[in-house]
Amino acid sequence: MRKKIYTQYKDLQNRIDRVEKELDRVNVRMDRFENRMDKLDTKLDKLSDKIDALHNEIKSSANHGQIATISTIGIAIAVIYSLLR
């Protein structure tokens, strides 16, 4: 009876050891995955900053284009006014 219990205990201990080893492997893989995710988050943040900067630059360029258009229209009106006068 004791031998049977001891054998069962050893078998159970072996199973527990295998589960712990597998958990260790899973933990290592999860750590690697988390590191990759952190790197991707950093890259996404940088990309987002670049997109925001580009958006601001385009917006600024559009404003300059509008100013140039309004200036051209103003000059054209001044020329027409001076010709009609």
Beta strands, then each sheet from edge to edge (+ up, - down):
end
